């Protein structure tokens, strides 16, 4: 499951509308909708705002360049 589906699934589990998520996170409603449908390429800052509202956290993993 990708991050977009996880965001939508968590939002629905918490009973939060897309409008509520947009209002609380400070992210535009259009952006929330595009993220949930996989049509957006949000910044880490935007994802972090949404994750914070949903009680989620982002974990960044960097590939080891020696393995390329």
PDB file with SEQRES, HELIX, SHEET and CRYST1 records, atoms N, CA, C and O in Angstrom:
SEQRES   1 A   68  UNK UNK UNK UNK UNK UNK UNK UNK UNK UNK UNK UNK UNK          
SEQRES   2 A   68  UNK UNK UNK UNK UNK UNK UNK UNK UNK UNK UNK UNK UNK          
SEQRES   3 A   68  UNK UNK UNK UNK UNK UNK UNK UNK UNK UNK UNK UNK UNK          
SEQRES   4 A   68  UNK UNK UNK UNK UNK UNK UNK UNK UNK UNK UNK UNK UNK          
SEQRES   5 A   68  UNK UNK UNK UNK UNK UNK UNK UNK UNK UNK UNK UNK UNK          
SEQRES   6 A   68  UNK UNK UNK                                                  
HELIX    1 AA1 UNK A    3  UNK A   14  1                                  12    
HELIX    2 AA2 UNK A   18  UNK A   25  1                                   8    
HELIX    3 AA3 UNK A   29  UNK A   36  1                                   8    
HELIX    4 AA4 UNK A   44  UNK A   53  1                                  10    
HELIX    5 AA5 UNK A   65  UNK A   67  5                                   3    
CRYST1    1.000    1.000    1.000  90.00  90.00  90.00 P 1           1          
ATOM      1  N   UNK A   1       0.851  -1.182   0.000  1.00  0.00           N  
ATOM      2  CA  UNK A   1       0.000   0.000   0.000  1.00  0.00           C  
ATOM      3  C   UNK A   1       0.894   1.242   0.000  1.00  0.00           C  
ATOM      4  O   UNK A   1       1.869   1.313   0.748  1.00  0.00           O  
ATOM      5  N   UNK A   2       0.558   2.209  -0.835  1.00  0.00           N  
ATOM      6  CA  UNK A   2       1.372   3.419  -0.898  1.00  0.00           C  
ATOM      7  C   UNK A   2       0.921   4.456   0.134  1.00  0.00           C  
ATOM      8  O   UNK A   2      -0.113   4.305   0.785  1.00  0.00           O  
ATOM      9  N   UNK A   3       1.706   5.483   0.259  1.00  0.00           N  
ATOM     10  CA  UNK A   3       1.440   6.512   1.283  1.00  0.00           C  
ATOM     11  C   UNK A   3       0.097   7.199   1.057  1.00  0.00           C  
ATOM     12  O   UNK A   3      -0.565   7.603   2.012  1.00  0.00           O  
ATOM     13  N   UNK A   4      -0.305   7.330  -0.205  1.00  0.00           N  
ATOM     14  CA  UNK A   4      -1.563   8.017  -0.507  1.00  0.00           C  
ATOM     15  C   UNK A   4      -2.752   7.241   0.051  1.00  0.00           C  
ATOM     16  O   UNK A   4      -3.670   7.818   0.633  1.00  0.00           O  
ATOM     17  N   UNK A   5      -2.719   5.936  -0.137  1.00  0.00           N  
ATOM     18  CA  UNK A   5      -3.793   5.100   0.401  1.00  0.00           C  
ATOM     19  C   UNK A   5      -3.763   5.063   1.924  1.00  0.00           C  
ATOM     20  O   UNK A   5      -4.814   5.032   2.565  1.00  0.00           O  
ATOM     21  N   UNK A   6      -2.580   5.066   2.500  1.00  0.00           N  
ATOM     22  CA  UNK A   6      -2.464   5.056   3.959  1.00  0.00           C  
ATOM     23  C   UNK A   6      -3.051   6.325   4.564  1.00  0.00           C  
ATOM     24  O   UNK A   6      -3.704   6.278   5.607  1.00  0.00           O  
ATOM     25  N   UNK A   7      -2.818   7.453   3.913  1.00  0.00           N  
ATOM     26  CA  UNK A   7      -3.373   8.726   4.388  1.00  0.00           C  
ATOM     27  C   UNK A   7      -4.900   8.671   4.355  1.00  0.00           C  
ATOM     28  O   UNK A   7      -5.563   9.022   5.332  1.00  0.00           O  
ATOM     29  N   UNK A   8      -5.446   8.232   3.236  1.00  0.00           N  
ATOM     30  CA  UNK A   8      -6.900   8.166   3.107  1.00  0.00           C  
ATOM     31  C   UNK A   8      -7.488   7.179   4.115  1.00  0.00           C  
ATOM     32  O   UNK A   8      -8.489   7.473   4.768  1.00  0.00           O  
ATOM     33  N   UNK A   9      -6.867   6.017   4.237  1.00  0.00           N  
ATOM     34  CA  UNK A   9      -7.351   4.995   5.164  1.00  0.00           C  
ATOM     35  C   UNK A   9      -7.360   5.519   6.599  1.00  0.00           C  
ATOM     36  O   UNK A   9      -8.328   5.311   7.330  1.00  0.00           O  
ATOM     37  N   UNK A  10      -6.297   6.189   6.998  1.00  0.00           N  
ATOM     38  CA  UNK A  10      -6.205   6.720   8.362  1.00  0.00           C  
ATOM     39  C   UNK A  10      -7.232   7.826   8.585  1.00  0.00           C  
ATOM     40  O   UNK A  10      -7.859   7.893   9.642  1.00  0.00           O  
ATOM     41  N   UNK A  11      -7.401   8.694   7.583  1.00  0.00           N  
ATOM     42  CA  UNK A  11      -8.381   9.778   7.689  1.00  0.00           C  
ATOM     43  C   UNK A  11      -9.777   9.215   7.900  1.00  0.00           C  
ATOM     44  O   UNK A  11     -10.524   9.688   8.756  1.00  0.00           O  
ATOM     45  N   UNK A  12     -10.123   8.207   7.118  1.00  0.00           N  
ATOM     46  CA  UNK A  12     -11.443   7.589   7.231  1.00  0.00           C  
ATOM     47  C   UNK A  12     -11.612   6.884   8.568  1.00  0.00           C  
ATOM     48  O   UNK A  12     -12.683   6.942   9.173  1.00  0.00           O  
ATOM     49  N   UNK A  13     -10.568   6.224   9.028  1.00  0.00           N  
ATOM     50  CA  UNK A  13     -10.607   5.544  10.320  1.00  0.00           C  
ATOM     51  C   UNK A  13     -10.898   6.529  11.453  1.00  0.00           C  
ATOM     52  O   UNK A  13     -11.619   6.209  12.398  1.00  0.00           O  
ATOM     53  N   UNK A  14     -10.327   7.727  11.346  1.00  0.00           N  
ATOM     54  CA  UNK A  14     -10.529   8.753  12.368  1.00  0.00           C  
ATOM     55  C   UNK A  14     -11.827   9.538  12.187  1.00  0.00           C  
ATOM     56  O   UNK A  14     -12.192  10.347  13.041  1.00  0.00           O  
ATOM     57  N   UNK A  15     -12.522   9.298  11.076  1.00  0.00           N  
ATOM     58  CA  UNK A  15     -13.777  10.004  10.825  1.00  0.00           C  
ATOM     59  C   UNK A  15     -13.586  11.461  10.471  1.00  0.00           C  
ATOM     60  O   UNK A  15     -14.426  12.301  10.794  1.00  0.00           O  
ATOM     61  N   UNK A  16     -12.489  11.761   9.812  1.00  0.00           N  
ATOM     62  CA  UNK A  16     -12.168  13.137   9.425  1.00  0.00           C  
ATOM     63  C   UNK A  16     -12.463  13.301   7.939  1.00  0.00           C  
ATOM     64  O   UNK A  16     -12.060  12.465   7.130  1.00  0.00           O  
ATOM     65  N   UNK A  17     -13.154  14.361   7.579  1.00  0.00           N  
ATOM     66  CA  UNK A  17     -13.416  14.632   6.163  1.00  0.00           C  
ATOM     67  C   UNK A  17     -12.170  15.231   5.522  1.00  0.00           C  
ATOM     68  O   UNK A  17     -11.256  15.685   6.210  1.00  0.00           O  
ATOM     69  N   UNK A  18     -12.153  15.222   4.212  1.00  0.00           N  
ATOM     70  CA  UNK A  18     -11.041  15.876   3.502  1.00  0.00           C  
ATOM     71  C   UNK A  18     -10.997  17.355   3.854  1.00  0.00           C  
ATOM     72  O   UNK A  18      -9.917  17.923   4.014  1.00  0.00           O  
ATOM     73  N   UNK A  19     -12.149  17.977   3.976  1.00  0.00           N  
ATOM     74  CA  UNK A  19     -12.198  19.395   4.336  1.00  0.00           C  
ATOM     75  C   UNK A  19     -11.628  19.614   5.729  1.00  0.00           C  
ATOM     76  O   UNK A  19     -10.866  20.557   5.945  1.00  0.00           O  
ATOM     77  N   UNK A  20     -11.991  18.747   6.684  1.00  0.00           N  
ATOM     78  CA  UNK A  20     -11.439  18.855   8.038  1.00  0.00           C  
ATOM     79  C   UNK A  20      -9.923  18.734   8.015  1.00  0.00           C  
ATOM     80  O   UNK A  20      -9.218  19.517   8.651  1.00  0.00           O  
ATOM     81  N   UNK A  21      -9.429  17.749   7.281  1.00  0.00           N  
ATOM     82  CA  UNK A  21      -7.985  17.536   7.199  1.00  0.00           C  
ATOM     83  C   UNK A  21      -7.294  18.757   6.609  1.00  0.00           C  
ATOM     84  O   UNK A  21      -6.239  19.177   7.086  1.00  0.00           O  
ATOM     85  N   UNK A  22      -7.887  19.312   5.584  1.00  0.00           N  
ATOM     86  CA  UNK A  22      -7.330  20.514   4.962  1.00  0.00           C  
ATOM     87  C   UNK A  22      -7.310  21.684   5.947  1.00  0.00           C  
ATOM     88  O   UNK A  22      -6.302  22.378   6.079  1.00  0.00           O  
ATOM     89  N   UNK A  23      -8.423  21.891   6.628  1.00  0.00           N  
ATOM     90  CA  UNK A  23      -8.521  23.009   7.575  1.00  0.00           C  
ATOM     91  C   UNK A  23      -7.529  22.878   8.724  1.00  0.00           C  
ATOM     92  O   UNK A  23      -6.852  23.841   9.083  1.00  0.00           O  
ATOM     93  N   UNK A  24      -7.449  21.686   9.295  1.00  0.00           N  
ATOM     94  CA  UNK A  24      -6.598  21.490  10.471  1.00  0.00           C  
ATOM     95  C   UNK A  24      -5.119  21.515  10.095  1.00  0.00           C  
ATOM     96  O   UNK A  24      -4.298  22.053  10.838  1.00  0.00           O  
ATOM     97  N   UNK A  25      -4.778  20.938   8.948  1.00  0.00           N  
ATOM     98  CA  UNK A  25      -3.371  20.851   8.558  1.00  0.00           C  
ATOM     99  C   UNK A  25      -2.859  22.116   7.883  1.00  0.00           C  
ATOM    100  O   UNK A  25      -1.651  22.346   7.828  1.00  0.00           O  
ATOM    101  N   UNK A  26      -3.767  22.934   7.372  1.00  0.00           N  
ATOM    102  CA  UNK A  26      -3.348  24.128   6.645  1.00  0.00           C  
ATOM    103  C   UNK A  26      -2.965  23.826   5.205  1.00  0.00           C  
ATOM    104  O   UNK A  26      -2.344  24.651   4.536  1.00  0.00           O  
ATOM    105  N   UNK A  27      -3.335  22.649   4.733  1.00  0.00           N  
ATOM    106  CA  UNK A  27      -3.073  22.237   3.352  1.00  0.00           C  
ATOM    107  C   UNK A  27      -4.359  22.450   2.554  1.00  0.00           C  
ATOM    108  O   UNK A  27      -5.448  22.151   3.045  1.00  0.00           O  
ATOM    109  N   UNK A  28      -4.245  22.956   1.350  1.00  0.00           N  
ATOM    110  CA  UNK A  28      -5.422  23.230   0.529  1.00  0.00           C  
ATOM    111  C   UNK A  28      -6.231  21.956   0.288  1.00  0.00           C  
ATOM    112  O   UNK A  28      -5.669  20.874   0.119  1.00  0.00           O  
ATOM    113  N   UNK A  29      -7.551  22.097   0.275  1.00  0.00           N  
ATOM    114  CA  UNK A  29      -8.440  20.963   0.031  1.00  0.00           C  
ATOM    115  C   UNK A  29      -8.104  20.284  -1.294  1.00  0.00           C  
ATOM    116  O   UNK A  29      -8.088  19.056  -1.375  1.00  0.00           O  
ATOM    117  N   UNK A  30      -7.844  21.055  -2.303  1.00  0.00           N  
ATOM    118  CA  UNK A  30      -7.490  20.493  -3.615  1.00  0.00           C  
ATOM    119  C   UNK A  30      -6.254  19.601  -3.504  1.00  0.00           C  
ATOM    120  O   UNK A  30      -6.186  18.538  -4.121  1.00  0.00           O  
ATOM    121  N   UNK A  31      -5.291  20.042  -2.720  1.00  0.00           N  
ATOM    122  CA  UNK A  31      -4.066  19.262  -2.532  1.00  0.00           C  
ATOM    123  C   UNK A  31      -4.354  17.964  -1.799  1.00  0.00           C  
ATOM    124  O   UNK A  31      -3.838  16.911  -2.176  1.00  0.00           O  
ATOM    125  N   UNK A  32      -5.172  18.025  -0.753  1.00  0.00           N  
ATOM    126  CA  UNK A  32      -5.549  16.816  -0.011  1.00  0.00           C  
ATOM    127  C   UNK A  32      -6.205  15.816  -0.964  1.00  0.00           C  
ATOM    128  O   UNK A  32      -5.865  14.633  -0.955  1.00  0.00           O  
ATOM    129  N   UNK A  33      -7.131  16.284  -1.775  1.00  0.00           N  
ATOM    130  CA  UNK A  33      -7.818  15.408  -2.725  1.00  0.00           C  
ATOM    131  C   UNK A  33      -6.834  14.793  -3.716  1.00  0.00           C  
ATOM    132  O   UNK A  33      -6.911  13.601  -4.013  1.00  0.00           O  
ATOM    133  N   UNK A  34      -5.916  15.599  -4.223  1.00  0.00           N  
ATOM    134  CA  UNK A  34      -4.940  15.106  -5.191  1.00  0.00           C  
ATOM    135  C   UNK A  34      -3.978  14.101  -4.553  1.00  0.00           C  
ATOM    136  O   UNK A  34      -3.578  13.129  -5.194  1.00  0.00           O  
ATOM    137  N   UNK A  35      -3.612  14.332  -3.309  1.00  0.00           N  
ATOM    138  CA  UNK A  35      -2.732  13.391  -2.611  1.00  0.00           C  
ATOM    139  C   UNK A  35      -3.426  12.045  -2.462  1.00  0.00           C  
ATOM    140  O   UNK A  35      -2.833  11.005  -2.746  1.00  0.00           O  
ATOM    141  N   UNK A  36      -4.659  12.059  -2.024  1.00  0.00           N  
ATOM    142  CA  UNK A  36      -5.388  10.814  -1.790  1.00  0.00           C  
ATOM    143  C   UNK A  36      -5.652  10.031  -3.072  1.00  0.00           C  
ATOM    144  O   UNK A  36      -5.854   8.818  -3.019  1.00  0.00           O  
ATOM    145  N   UNK A  37      -5.653  10.691  -4.200  1.00  0.00           N  
ATOM    146  CA  UNK A  37      -5.863   9.986  -5.463  1.00  0.00           C  
ATOM    147  C   UNK A  37      -4.543   9.706  -6.176  1.00  0.00           C  
ATOM    148  O   UNK A  37      -4.536   9.156  -7.278  1.00  0.00           O  
ATOM    149  N   UNK A  38      -3.433  10.080  -5.557  1.00  0.00           N  
ATOM    150  CA  UNK A  38      -2.122   9.820  -6.139  1.00  0.00           C  
ATOM    151  C   UNK A  38      -1.767  10.737  -7.285  1.00  0.00           C  
ATOM    152  O   UNK A  38      -0.855  10.440  -8.056  1.00  0.00           O  
ATOM    153  N   UNK A  39      -2.475  11.852  -7.409  1.00  0.00           N  
ATOM    154  CA  UNK A  39      -2.241  12.784  -8.512  1.00  0.00           C  
ATOM    155  C   UNK A  39      -1.322  13.938  -8.125  1.00  0.00           C  
ATOM    156  O   UNK A  39      -0.982  14.771  -8.965  1.00  0.00           O  
ATOM    157  N   UNK A  40      -0.918  13.987  -6.856  1.00  0.00           N  
ATOM    158  CA  UNK A  40      -0.066  15.083  -6.388  1.00  0.00           C  
ATOM    159  C   UNK A  40       1.331  14.556  -6.108  1.00  0.00           C  
ATOM    160  O   UNK A  40       1.534  13.361  -5.890  1.00  0.00           O  
ATOM    161  N   UNK A  41       2.266  15.453  -6.117  1.00  0.00           N  
ATOM    162  CA  UNK A  41       3.640  15.156  -5.733  1.00  0.00           C  
ATOM    163  C   UNK A  41       3.978  16.109  -4.582  1.00  0.00           C  
ATOM    164  O   UNK A  41       4.716  17.077  -4.765  1.00  0.00           O  
ATOM    165  N   UNK A  42       3.430  15.825  -3.395  1.00  0.00           N  
ATOM    166  CA  UNK A  42       3.561  16.770  -2.283  1.00  0.00           C  
ATOM    167  C   UNK A  42       4.981  16.839  -1.720  1.00  0.00           C  
ATOM    168  O   UNK A  42       5.755  15.886  -1.803  1.00  0.00           O  
ATOM    169  N   UNK A  43       5.286  17.979  -1.155  1.00  0.00           N  
ATOM    170  CA  UNK A  43       6.583  18.146  -0.498  1.00  0.00           C  
ATOM    171  C   UNK A  43       6.572  17.373   0.821  1.00  0.00           C  
ATOM    172  O   UNK A  43       5.513  16.997   1.325  1.00  0.00           O  
ATOM    173  N   UNK A  44       7.746  17.147   1.362  1.00  0.00           N  
ATOM    174  CA  UNK A  44       7.838  16.491   2.667  1.00  0.00           C  
ATOM    175  C   UNK A  44       7.148  17.337   3.730  1.00  0.00           C  
ATOM    176  O   UNK A  44       6.549  16.795   4.659  1.00  0.00           O  
ATOM    177  N   UNK A  45       7.223  18.643   3.604  1.00  0.00           N  
ATOM    178  CA  UNK A  45       6.581  19.534   4.556  1.00  0.00           C  
ATOM    179  C   UNK A  45       5.058  19.333   4.539  1.00  0.00           C  
ATOM    180  O   UNK A  45       4.424  19.262   5.592  1.00  0.00           O  
ATOM    181  N   UNK A  46       4.488  19.243   3.351  1.00  0.00           N  
ATOM    182  CA  UNK A  46       3.041  19.026   3.224  1.00  0.00           C  
ATOM    183  C   UNK A  46       2.647  17.677   3.803  1.00  0.00           C  
ATOM    184  O   UNK A  46       1.673  17.582   4.551  1.00  0.00           O  
ATOM    185  N   UNK A  47       3.398  16.630   3.461  1.00  0.00           N  
ATOM    186  CA  UNK A  47       3.110  15.301   3.997  1.00  0.00           C  
ATOM    187  C   UNK A  47       3.238  15.280   5.514  1.00  0.00           C  
ATOM    188  O   UNK A  47       2.454  14.621   6.197  1.00  0.00           O  
ATOM    189  N   UNK A  48       4.211  15.990   6.035  1.00  0.00           N  
ATOM    190  CA  UNK A  48       4.416  16.037   7.484  1.00  0.00           C  
ATOM    191  C   UNK A  48       3.239  16.726   8.180  1.00  0.00           C  
ATOM    192  O   UNK A  48       2.816  16.286   9.249  1.00  0.00           O  
ATOM    193  N   UNK A  49       2.714  17.785   7.598  1.00  0.00           N  
ATOM    194  CA  UNK A  49       1.554  18.478   8.167  1.00  0.00           C  
ATOM    195  C   UNK A  49       0.354  17.541   8.242  1.00  0.00           C  
ATOM    196  O   UNK A  49      -0.346  17.489   9.253  1.00  0.00           O  
ATOM    197  N   UNK A  50       0.127  16.805   7.163  1.00  0.00           N  
ATOM    198  CA  UNK A  50      -0.997  15.877   7.110  1.00  0.00           C  
ATOM    199  C   UNK A  50      -0.784  14.728   8.090  1.00  0.00           C  
ATOM    200  O   UNK A  50      -1.695  14.361   8.833  1.00  0.00           O  
ATOM    201  N   UNK A  51       0.414  14.165   8.088  1.00  0.00           N  
ATOM    202  CA  UNK A  51       0.727  13.056   8.989  1.00  0.00           C  
ATOM    203  C   UNK A  51       0.547  13.461  10.443  1.00  0.00           C  
ATOM    204  O   UNK A  51       0.059  12.671  11.251  1.00  0.00           O  
ATOM    205  N   UNK A  52       0.930  14.671  10.778  1.00  0.00           N  
ATOM    206  CA  UNK A  52       0.798  15.161  12.155  1.00  0.00           C  
ATOM    207  C   UNK A  52      -0.665  15.177  12.588  1.00  0.00           C  
ATOM    208  O   UNK A  52      -0.991  14.751  13.696  1.00  0.00           O  
ATOM    209  N   UNK A  53      -1.533  15.660  11.728  1.00  0.00           N  
ATOM    210  CA  UNK A  53      -2.969  15.704  12.043  1.00  0.00           C  
ATOM    211  C   UNK A  53      -3.524  14.293  12.217  1.00  0.00           C  
ATOM    212  O   UNK A  53      -4.384  14.058  13.066  1.00  0.00           O  
ATOM    213  N   UNK A  54      -3.033  13.365  11.416  1.00  0.00           N  
ATOM    214  CA  UNK A  54      -3.542  11.997  11.440  1.00  0.00           C  
ATOM    215  C   UNK A  54      -2.862  11.110  12.475  1.00  0.00           C  
ATOM    216  O   UNK A  54      -3.182   9.927  12.588  1.00  0.00           O  
ATOM    217  N   UNK A  55      -1.919  11.681  13.234  1.00  0.00           N  
ATOM    218  CA  UNK A  55      -1.224  10.902  14.247  1.00  0.00           C  
ATOM    219  C   UNK A  55      -0.247   9.905  13.641  1.00  0.00           C  
ATOM    220  O   UNK A  55       0.014   8.848  14.215  1.00  0.00           O  
ATOM    221  N   UNK A  56       0.284  10.249  12.489  1.00  0.00           N  
ATOM    222  CA  UNK A  56       1.238   9.388  11.793  1.00  0.00           C  
ATOM    223  C   UNK A  56       2.606  10.067  11.808  1.00  0.00           C  
ATOM    224  O   UNK A  56       2.718  11.249  12.134  1.00  0.00           O  
ATOM    225  N   UNK A  57       3.635   9.313  11.456  1.00  0.00           N  
ATOM    226  CA  UNK A  57       4.965   9.911  11.347  1.00  0.00           C  
ATOM    227  C   UNK A  57       5.596   9.470  10.034  1.00  0.00           C  
ATOM    228  O   UNK A  57       5.294   8.399   9.508  1.00  0.00           O  
ATOM    229  N   UNK A  58       6.473  10.315   9.522  1.00  0.00           N  
ATOM    230  CA  UNK A  58       7.200  10.010   8.295  1.00  0.00           C  
ATOM    231  C   UNK A  58       8.594   9.537   8.670  1.00  0.00           C  
ATOM    232  O   UNK A  58       9.247  10.117   9.538  1.00  0.00           O  
ATOM    233  N   UNK A  59       9.035   8.495   8.018  1.00  0.00           N  
ATOM    234  CA  UNK A  59      10.388   7.991   8.226  1.00  0.00           C  
ATOM    235  C   UNK A  59      11.116   8.036   6.896  1.00  0.00           C  
ATOM    236  O   UNK A  59      10.659   7.463   5.907  1.00  0.00           O  
ATOM    237  N   UNK A  60      12.243   8.715   6.876  1.00  0.00           N  
ATOM    238  CA  UNK A  60      13.023   8.883   5.658  1.00  0.00           C  
ATOM    239  C   UNK A  60      14.148   7.867   5.640  1.00  0.00           C  
ATOM    240  O   UNK A  60      14.881   7.715   6.617  1.00  0.00           O  
ATOM    241  N   UNK A  61      14.274   7.186   4.537  1.00  0.00           N  
ATOM    242  CA  UNK A  61      15.332   6.191   4.378  1.00  0.00           C  
ATOM    243  C   UNK A  61      16.175   6.583   3.171  1.00  0.00           C  
ATOM    244  O   UNK A  61      15.641   6.892   2.106  1.00  0.00           O  
ATOM    245  N   UNK A  62      17.480   6.569   3.343  1.00  0.00           N  
ATOM    246  CA  UNK A  62      18.390   6.932   2.251  1.00  0.00           C  
ATOM    247  C   UNK A  62      19.156   5.685   1.835  1.00  0.00           C  
ATOM    248  O   UNK A  62      19.710   4.973   2.673  1.00  0.00           O  
ATOM    249  N   UNK A  63      19.181   5.434   0.544  1.00  0.00           N  
ATOM    250  CA  UNK A  63      19.878   4.273   0.027  1.00  0.00           C  
ATOM    251  C   UNK A  63      21.372   4.442   0.224  1.00  0.00           C  
ATOM    252  O   UNK A  63      21.902   5.551   0.164  1.00  0.00           O  
ATOM    253  N   UNK A  64      22.032   3.338   0.457  1.00  0.00           N  
ATOM    254  CA  UNK A  64      23.472   3.331   0.564  1.00  0.00           C  
ATOM    255  C   UNK A  64      24.056   3.404  -0.846  1.00  0.00           C  
ATOM    256  O   UNK A  64      23.790   2.530  -1.672  1.00  0.00           O  
ATOM    257  N   UNK A  65      24.837   4.426  -1.122  1.00  0.00           N  
ATOM    258  CA  UNK A  65      25.387   4.621  -2.457  1.00  0.00           C  
ATOM    259  C   UNK A  65      26.390   3.539  -2.843  1.00  0.00           C  
ATOM    260  O   UNK A  65      26.649   3.339  -4.029  1.00  0.00           O  
ATOM    261  N   UNK A  66      26.954   2.844  -1.871  1.00  0.00           N  
ATOM    262  CA  UNK A  66      27.910   1.772  -2.154  1.00  0.00           C  
ATOM    263  C   UNK A  66      27.255   0.592  -2.839  1.00  0.00           C  
ATOM    264  O   UNK A  66      27.934  -0.205  -3.486  1.00  0.00           O  
ATOM    265  N   UNK A  67      25.934   0.469  -2.706  1.00  0.00           N  
ATOM    266  CA  UNK A  67      25.216  -0.671  -3.273  1.00  0.00           C  
ATOM    267  C   UNK A  67      24.702  -0.399  -4.674  1.00  0.00           C  
ATOM    268  O   UNK A  67      24.050  -1.262  -5.263  1.00  0.00           O  
ATOM    269  N   UNK A  68      24.973   0.758  -5.216  1.00  0.00           N  
ATOM    270  CA  UNK A  68      24.473   1.075  -6.562  1.00  0.00           C  
ATOM    271  C   UNK A  68      25.368   0.520  -7.637  1.00  0.00           C  
ATOM    272  O   UNK A  68      25.091   0.697  -8.824  1.00  0.00           O  
TER     273      UNK A  68                                                      
END                                                                             
